[in-house]
Amino acid sequence: MIDYMNYELFMGEALAEARAAAGRGRPAVGAIAVMDEAMVARGCNRVDDADDPTAHPVMTALREAARRLGTMRLSDLTVFTTLEPCAMCVGALLACDVAALVYAAPNPVDGAAGSVLQLAQHPSLGRRIQVVSGIRREEAEELAGIPTAEPTGA
């Protein structure tokens, strides 16, 4: 797993991918894959471009990482994404045996790493992914147009 001091740096790369996607008229969500402190893949939403319902940012980053590394066993990989992945994407992370997932903003619609479902660390599954959340959350929420939670209090 990557040291905490690098989380913000690598999330910055995922945010750059999200900004680029937004500039091309795609949803403002980005993902990158990191191994041994080196970025090995980038991903953004290509669902409409490819007419592929599985072409989410995490999935495109995983596909590129597997292609570049020549294996689908990605046990040394950490995936950074600006939005908590859905069940399909978390399932793919588990299938590839990814070591860790770092995401910026929770996904209240279909997040599967703790917000709506907890697949990443589900006790009944044979694999678990270490999860870190909230890294550069406000930037990711602003970029994606997700309303931030209002502080509560008297």
FENRA-V124170 format. One record per pair of residues at least 12 apart in sequence whose ideal C-beta (glycine too) atoms are under 10 Angstrom apart, sorted by the first residue. I is the first residue (numbers start at 1). J is the second residue. Records with the same first field share a line. If there is no record, write none. Layout:
BEGIN
I->J / J
END
This chain:
BEGIN
1->76 / 78 / 99 / 100 / 102 / 130 / 132
2->34 / 35 / 36 / 37 / 78 / 80 / 99 / 100 / 102 / 132
3->37
4->102 / 132 / 135
6->34 / 37 / 78 / 80 / 102
7->78 / 80 / 102 / 104 / 132 / 134 / 135 / 136
8->135 / 136
9->34 / 37 / 39 / 80 / 135
10->32 / 33 / 34 / 37 / 39 / 78 / 79 / 80 / 102 / 135 / 136
11->30 / 32 / 80 / 81 / 82 / 102 / 103 / 104 / 132 / 134 / 135 / 136 / 137 / 139 / 140
12->32 / 80 / 135 / 136 / 139
13->30 / 31 / 32 / 34 / 39 / 42 / 80
14->29 / 30 / 31 / 32 / 33 / 34 / 39 / 42 / 43 / 44 / 57 / 61 / 79 / 80 / 81 / 82 / 83 / 102 / 103 / 104 / 135 / 136 / 140
15->28 / 29 / 30 / 32 / 80 / 82 / 104 / 135 / 136 / 139 / 140 / 143
16->30 / 32 / 42 / 82
17->29 / 30 / 31 / 32 / 42 / 43 / 44 / 57 / 60 / 61 / 80 / 81 / 82
18->30 / 31 / 44 / 45 / 57 / 81 / 82 / 83 / 104 / 139 / 140 / 143 / 144
19->44 / 82 / 139 / 143
20->42 / 44
21->43 / 44 / 45 / 46 / 57 / 82 / 143
22->44 / 143 / 144 / 145
24->44 / 45 / 49
25->48
26->44 / 45 / 46 / 47 / 48 / 49 / 57
27->44 / 45 / 47 / 48 / 56 / 57 / 82 / 83 / 144 / 145
28->44 / 45 / 82 / 83 / 140 / 142 / 143 / 144 / 145 / 146
29->43 / 44 / 45 / 56 / 57 / 58 / 81 / 82 / 83 / 85 / 104 / 105 / 107 / 140 / 143 / 144
30->42 / 43 / 44 / 45 / 57 / 58 / 60 / 61 / 80 / 81 / 82 / 83 / 104 / 140 / 143 / 144
31->43 / 44 / 45 / 56 / 57 / 58 / 59 / 60 / 61 / 62 / 64 / 79 / 80 / 81 / 82 / 83 / 85 / 89 / 101 / 103
32->57 / 58 / 61 / 64 / 65 / 78 / 79 / 80 / 81 / 82 / 102
33->58 / 60 / 61 / 62 / 63 / 64 / 65 / 66 / 68 / 69 / 74 / 77 / 78 / 79 / 80 / 81 / 96 / 98
34->61 / 65 / 76 / 77 / 78 / 79 / 80 / 100 / 102
35->65 / 68 / 69 / 74 / 75 / 76 / 77 / 78 / 99
36->76 / 77 / 78
37->78
39->61 / 65 / 80
40->61 / 64 / 65 / 66 / 67 / 68 / 69 / 74 / 76 / 77
41->60 / 61 / 62 / 63 / 64 / 65 / 66 / 67 / 68 / 69 / 74 / 77 / 79
42->57 / 60 / 61 / 64 / 65
43->55 / 56 / 57 / 58 / 59 / 60 / 61 / 62 / 63 / 64 / 65 / 79 / 81 / 89
44->56 / 57 / 60 / 61 / 82
45->57 / 58 / 59 / 60 / 83
46->59 / 60 / 63
47->59 / 60
53->88
54->88 / 89 / 92
56->81 / 83 / 85 / 86 / 88 / 89 / 92
57->79 / 81 / 82 / 83 / 85 / 89
58->79 / 80 / 81 / 83 / 84 / 85 / 86 / 88 / 89 / 90 / 92 / 93 / 98 / 101 / 103
59->85 / 86 / 88 / 89 / 92 / 93
61->77 / 79 / 80 / 81 / 89
62->74 / 77 / 79 / 89 / 92 / 93 / 95 / 96 / 98
63->92
65->77 / 79 / 96 / 98
66->96
71->96
72->92 / 95 / 96 / 97
73->95 / 96 / 97 / 98
74->92 / 93 / 95 / 96 / 97 / 98 / 99
75->96 / 97 / 98 / 99 / 127
76->97 / 98 / 99 / 100
77->93 / 96 / 97 / 98 / 99 / 100 / 101
78->98 / 99 / 100 / 101 / 102 / 129 / 130 / 132
79->92 / 93 / 96 / 98 / 99 / 100 / 101 / 102 / 103 / 129
80->100 / 101 / 102 / 103 / 104 / 132 / 135 / 136
81->93 / 101 / 102 / 103 / 104 / 105 / 107 / 113 / 140
82->103 / 104 / 105 / 135 / 136 / 137 / 139 / 140 / 141 / 143 / 144 / 146
83->103 / 104 / 105 / 106 / 107 / 109 / 111 / 140 / 141 / 143 / 144 / 146
84->101 / 103 / 104 / 105 / 106 / 107 / 108 / 109 / 110 / 111 / 112 / 113 / 114 / 115 / 116 / 120 / 131 / 133 / 140
85->101 / 103 / 107 / 110 / 111 / 112 / 113 / 119 / 120
86->107 / 109 / 110 / 111 / 112 / 113 / 116 / 117 / 119
87->110 / 111 / 112 / 113 / 116 / 117 / 119
88->110 / 112 / 119
89->101 / 107 / 110 / 111 / 112 / 113 / 119
90->111 / 112 / 113 / 114 / 117 / 118 / 119 / 120 / 121 / 122 / 129 / 131
91->112 / 119 / 120 / 125
93->112 / 113 / 119 / 120 / 127 / 129 / 131
94->119 / 120 / 122 / 125 / 126 / 127 / 128 / 129
95->127
96->127 / 129
97->127 / 129
98->120 / 127 / 129 / 130
99->129 / 130
100->120 / 129 / 130 / 131 / 132
101->113 / 120 / 121 / 129 / 130 / 131 / 132 / 133
102->130 / 131 / 132 / 133 / 134 / 135 / 136
103->115 / 120 / 131 / 132 / 133 / 134 / 135 / 136 / 137 / 140
104->133 / 134 / 135 / 136 / 137 / 138 / 139 / 140 / 141 / 143 / 144
105->133 / 134 / 135 / 136 / 137 / 138 / 139 / 140 / 141 / 142 / 143 / 144 / 146 / 148
106->133 / 134 / 137 / 140 / 141 / 146 / 149
107->144 / 146
108->146 / 147 / 149
109->146
111->133
113->129 / 131 / 132 / 133
114->131 / 133
115->133
118->131
137->149
END
